[in-house]
């Protein structure tokens, strides 16, 4: 069967001169539906906090070839039946936050995620039009071209940062207070039926349950299916969730603008609004609370506050670290690095979070003589002597053992820029301690990153088979997949047998338990291709 034209992935040159280019270039996202499909499926399945050896490159090609016509079914009942077949539970992963409290991340089953992405791509024109309603744009984080086919990251860079600074500078004129507000447990609290309420309106959505009649109904159904038909909550991690949340929150933004609020910005689920009086601040909080309530959401009272102006533009710890003198364009001594890290540690201890240390490590990773840290421009590592490299990399590992939130960033921001002879052995010691720590404190993500380091740098972990097998009963899918790969490469047959035994047990479990471990059951560890994704999906029993 020939694929519908809209789901054939196009090369950029194929789009030039087409009518399609006229509408999407007028949006803030500047994405066509092919960009969205490839971005979501090839780069948006695995959350950034998961070890970077996992990716879904090739999934978009597979989806277009095998499932591209799935949503063309005109009969609602038949379409619903087809979608119901593709509902799955999801893989759980706990990533430590800056407070060392786990954040529950989800990796959707690829089949349900493919269908959700196809639904988003099918109705991308309507979604983009809807998400561009607020005028001026209030959202700071949204899908757009990032580079390399990626369309989302939890950051804003370059000119976007400058525009935000200019907006806030203008809004300060005449403002007496700034409101800082936060949506309570945003993604987990989103009600999927509110998607059609926001995309159309509640009366229209309540009159029709047709999957073909209303784009929001199809998005609602396909989003439910990524959580095995549950209507409460979006998965944290996959990039499709950010598009779905924007559908709802940009409607909240538009509702606020209709009530006269214009001097505000939203960073995912965090609002910041400049007002002329305390009464205006209270009115903004009330109007925001009412707007959220219309979509079954609420404000986080603990994080909502009214701050008198003038006030520092950054958190105190950011100002403190930015004032710390670091030589530019000359070699850094370890005494200078340690002084900077000590100041960051003092800030971290003061606020009870490791965010300042995270920031400091990123600052130390790149020279800022020409470019701002977040500009997205190419920048080289700072100049460090061999001794400074040895001492700094060890100090970073010591800090990560105390603040495990830092573990995932060390490879990119410490090991890679400041590699030197002898570092591999130190990383091996570090990874060994991480696994012991993860087993003791039940931190499977720490174990997963330690195994990733062992695989990337090809070193042997100082554990007997019996000790490594202790990882298996934690039943963390990501950690067990990495353990299986390590056991294969190191010919640790007892360890491999233990993981294989668990995978075989899961194949006879009920569907939900299998879905929660889909990556282990499929055996997908290497980079994907369309052929491998076909094998993956056909190999997972329904």
N, C-alpha and C positions, 0 to 999 in steps of 0.2 A: 504494500500500500504506500503511495506517495505521501510524503510528509506535507502538512500545511506549510505554506511559504513562511508564515510567521515564526515557525520553529526550526527553520533551517539556519544554522549559524552562518552569519555572513562575515566576509572580510571587510575591513573599513572601506576599501575602494568600491565595493559593491553598493555602498550606501550613498555615495556621492551623487548628488543630483536627484535623489529620491525625495518624494514628498515627506517621508518619515523624518528626514533631517530637519525640516522646518519647525516641527513642533518641539522636539526634545531639546534643541539648542536654545530655546527660549526659556527653559526651566533652569532652576538652580542646580539640579543634578546633572543635566546634560548627558543623559544616558538613554540609549534606545533599549528596546526589550531584549535584544541579543546581548548587549552589555550586561544587563541585569541578570539574565539567565546564566551566563558564563561566570560572572562575578560571584553569584550565590553558590553555584554548584562546584566550580573549580577551586574556589578560594574561601568559601564561607561556611563550610560544614563543620570544621574543627575550630574551636575557640583558640584565641591566641595564647591562653594560659596552658594549653596542652603541649607536651613536647613537640618541637617543630618537625620531627621525622614523619609525622602523619600529615597527609594532604589528600585532596580529592580531585586532583587534576585528571581530566578525562571524563568526569561524571557528566558534564554538560553535553559533551558529544554523545555519550551513551543515552542520556535522557532524550535528546533530540531524535536520535535514530530509532530508539525502541519505544518511547512513550510520548512522542511528540503529538500524536493525534488523540491521546486519551481524553482530553477535555473537549473534544469536538462533538461528543455524543449529545444529540439534541434532546433526547428523552430524559427528563429529570430523574425518573425512577431508575433507569438503567445506569445513568451517570453516578447516582448515589451508590448503587450496588458496586460499581467498579471502584469507587473511592473507598468504600468500606473494606474492600479486600486489601487495601494498601494502608490501613491504619496500623500503627505500631507503637509500642512503648519505646523508650529511649535509653541510651547509655548514660549512667551517672558518673560524674567526676567531681571531686571536691578539691578546689584550688584555694590555698590559704590566702586570706586577705591581709592588708597591712596591719590589722589588729591580731593576726594569727588565728582568726576565726574562719572556718571554711566557708567558701561561697559555693553553692551548689550549681554546677555547670552541667548542661545537657548536650549530648551529641545525638541528634536524631538518627533514627534508622534511615539509611540512604533512600529507600523506596518512598517512605512518607515525605522525606525532605524534597526529593525530586518533584513529587506531585505538588507540594506547596510552592516550590520555585516556579514550576510551570504555570500555576495559577497566578502568581505575582507577575510573571512575564506576560501572560495573556492579557491581563488588565493593567499593564504598566501605564498606559496612556491615562487611564482614569485615576490611577493612584498618584501619578506625578502631577496631574492637574489639581487634584485635591490637596496634595501636600504643598503646592505653591500658592494656596489661597491667602495665608497670612501676608500682609503687606504693611510694613516691611517684614522681611524674613526674620523670624524669631529663633528658629532652631540653629544651633551651632554645629551639631553633629548629625550628618545625614549621608546617604549613599552618594557617591560621585567617583570620578576617575581618580584612583590613587596611584596607579602604575602597575604594570605587569599583569593587567587583567583584573586586579583587585578593585573593589568598589567601596569598601568600608574599612575604617579604622577609628578607634575611640580617641580621636585627636583632631585638632584644627591647626593649620600651619600657615606660614608665609603671609600672604596678603589677607587671608581670613583673620589671622590674629591681629593685624594692623587695623582692619576694618572694625573689629570688636573694640579695640582700644579707642578708636576715633569716636565710635558711637557712645561709649560710656563716658568719654571726655565731654561730649556735647550734652549728654543727659545730666551730668553733674551740675551744669549751670542751672541754678534755681532749685536744685534738689536738696532736701533736708535729711532724707532717710533713704536707705536701700533695704529692700525686703529680700531675704534669702529664704527660699521655700523648697521643699523636697517632697516628691510623690512617695507615699508609703509603699514599700516593697513593690516597686513599679511592675516589673515583668511578671512576677508570680501572681500579682493581683489582677492582671488584665483578664477581662471576661470576653471570650471570643465572640459572643453574640454582639458585643459593642462595636465590632469591626463594621458590620453593615449600618449600625446606628450612626457611626461617624462618617462613613463614606457616602451615605445617602442622607437619611435622617431617620429618627426612630419611628415615626408613623408609617413612612414608606416601607421600612424594613419589616415592621410588624404585620403589614398587609400581605407580604409575599415571602414564601419560603423557597422560592424557585432558585435552583443553583445556576440556571442559565439566565434567568430574568434579572438578577441583581449580582453584580460583581462581588459585593460584600458578602453575600451568602456563600459563594464558592470559596472565598478566602477564609471565611469562618470555618467551613467544613474542613478544608485542607489544613488549616492551622490546628484544629482539634485533633486531626489524625496524627500529628507529630507527637502527641501525648496520649495516644491510644483512646481517642474520642473524648478526652476531658475538655470541658469548656472553661475551666479556670486556670489561667496562667500561660505565659509564653516561656519557652526554653531560654535560659541565659547562655549565650555563646554563639549559636548559629546566626549569621548575618540576616537571614530572613526575619528573625524576630525584631530586629531594629527597624525594618521597613514596616512591619505590622504595627509596632508601637508608635511610629511616626504618623500613621494613618489616624490614630486616635488622638495623640497629643498635639498634632498640628490643628485639629479641629478645636481642641481646648484653647490653643493659642488664638485662633480666629475668633472664638467666642469672647475671649478677653479683650481683643482689639475692638470688637463691636461695642463693648461696654466702656470704651474710652481709654483703655490701658495700651500704651504704645511703647513706653520706654523700658522694655524688658527683653531679656534673652533667656533661652532655655538650653541647657547642656544635658541632653538626654532627658533626665527626669528632675533636674535641678533648675529652679527659676531664680532669677536675679532681676529685681525691678526697682527703678529709681523714681521717687515720689517727692512731692513738694511739702507734704505734711504728714503727721502721724495718722490723721484720719484717713488720708489717701492710702497709706500703708495698710491700715486695717481693712479698707474697702477692697484693695487688691487681694489680700489674703482671703477675704470672704468670697469674692467673685471667683477666685481660683478654686477654692474648696467646692463651690456650687457647680462649677464647670466640670470638675473631676467627678463629682457625685453623679452627674448625668450619665457617666460611663462606668459606674460601679467602682470608682476609685476614690482615694482620699489623700489628704495631706498627712505628712509625718510631722506631728506637732512638736516632737523633740528637736527636729532640725529646722523648724520654721522660726525665724526671728526678724525683728526690726532693728536695724543698726543705724545709729545717728551718723550723719556726715559732717565733716570729712572723716574718712577712715582710710587706712592703708589699702592700696589696690591689690595687694597680695597678702596671703597669710603671713603672720609674723615670722614663721620659720623660713619661708621663702625669702623674705627681705633679709633675714639674718645671714642666710647662706649666700645670697647674691652680693652682700657687702663684703664677704670674705675675700681678701686679695689672693688671686691665683695668677702667677706670671703667664703672660701670653707670648707665644712665639719664642719661648726659650725652655730649656730643659727643667722639668719639675723634679725637685728633690723629694725623697720620701717624707722628710720632716714636714714639708709643706702639705703633702697629701694627707698625712696623719692628722695634722692640725685641722684640716678641712673636714675629714671624717669624724674627728672628735666633736667638732661643732655640730655636725649633722646628728651624731649620736645623742648629744645633749638635747637637741630639738626633738628627736624621736622619743626620748624618755619623758620630756615635758608634756607632749601631747598624747603619749600612750600608743603611738602608731609608728611603723617603720617607714612611712612615706618620705620623710626627709633623707633617709639613707638611700632610698631608691633614687631620689632626685640627685643626690650627691654623686652616686655612681654613674649616672647618665652624664652629668656635667664633666666628670673626670674622663669619660670615654672619648670625648671629642674636643678638638680645639674650637674655641668660640671667638677667635680673633677676627673672623670675617663674617660668620653666620650665627644667627641665634640658634640655640639648642633645638628648637622645634620648627625651624624653617623648612626642613625637608631637603636642604641642599647637601651636596656631597661635602664632607669634612673629614680631615685626617685625624688619627689619634694624637693625643698630646705627646710631647717628647719626654720620655722617661729613660733614665739610665738603666742599665741591666739590674743593678741593685734595687732601684726603685720599682722596677717591674716585679722582681721576686718578692719584695716586701709587700707591695700593694696587692698583688694577686692573692697572697696568703692572708693578708688582712681582710680582703673582701670575702674570702671563704670563711674566715673566723666569724665575721659578722653574720654571714648567711646561716651558720650553724646556730646562732643565737636568735636570728630573725629569719625564719624559714621562708617568709614571703619573698625574700630576695633571691632565693635559689634559681628560679626560672630565668632571671635576667643575666646571670653571671657569664654564661657562654657568649652571648652577643656583646655585652658591654665591658667585660673584663678579660676573659680568656682569649677571645679572638683578636682584639686590638693590641693586647700586651703579651702575646705569646713569646715564649723564650725557652731555651733548652732547659730541661728539667721540670717544666710545668706539668707535663703529662703525668709524671709520677705523683706529683702533689694532688692533681685532680683525682687520681685513682684513690689516694688516701681519703680525700674529701668525700668522694662518692661512697666509699665503704662506711664512713661515719654517718653519712646521710641515711643509708639504708638501715643501719642500726637504730638511728633516731626515729625513722619512720615506723619501724616495727614497734618500738617502745611506745610512741605517742599516737599511733594509729593515724599517720599522715601518708596515705598512699601516693599523693601527688609528689611528695618529696622522694619517695622510692622510685617513682616513674622517671623523674628527672635525673636521678642518679644512674639508673639503667640506661637512659638516653646518652648520658656522658660516656658510659662504658662502651656503648655501641659506636658512638661517633669517634672517640679517640682510641678505640681498639685496645683497651687494657683489661687486665684480669682483676676481678673483684676478689678481695681477700676473705672469701667465705667458703665454707664447706657446703656440699650439696644440701645437707640437712638444714642449714641455716637459710639458704636461698629458698628452699621449699616452704619455709614459714610465710613467705609472701603470698603463696597461692590461696590459703584460706581467707585472706582479707577480701577476696572476691572482687578486687578492683580490676575492671576490664583492661584499662590502659596499662596498668602496671603488669598484669599477667601477659598481655601481648608482648610487651617489651622484654619481660623475663623469658618468654618462649623464644624470642629471637636471639637473645643473649645465649641461652642454653644451646640453641642450634649452632651458633657461630663458635662457641667454646667447647662443643661436644660434651656438654654436661648432660648425659643421657638420663640420669635420675631426675634431674630438674625438669627436663623436657617431658619425661613420662608423667610427672606430677601435673604439669599444666595440661598436657594432652588428655589425661584422665578427667580433669575438671571440664574441659571442652566437650568431651564425649558425654559426660553426665548432663550437660546443658542441652545437648541435642535431643534428649528425651524428656526435657522439662516442659512445662506449659509455655504457651507462646510468649507471655509477658516476660518470663524469666529469660527466654532465649533472646528476646528483643533487647533486654538490658545488657546483654553480653554479645551483641551482634558482631562486634569487631573481632573478638576472640574466636567465635564460632566460624567466621568466614576465613580467618587466617590471613587477612590482608594486613601486611606490615609495610611492604615496599610501596613506592610511588605507584599511583593508579594509572590506568589507561582505559579506553572504552572497552577493550576486550576483557580486562581484569574486572571492571565493574559489572560487566555482564555475567562473568563467572561468580562474582560475589553475590549478586542478587539471586541468581538461579540456584546457588548453593545453600542459601539460607532457607530452611524449611518453614513453611507457613503453619 
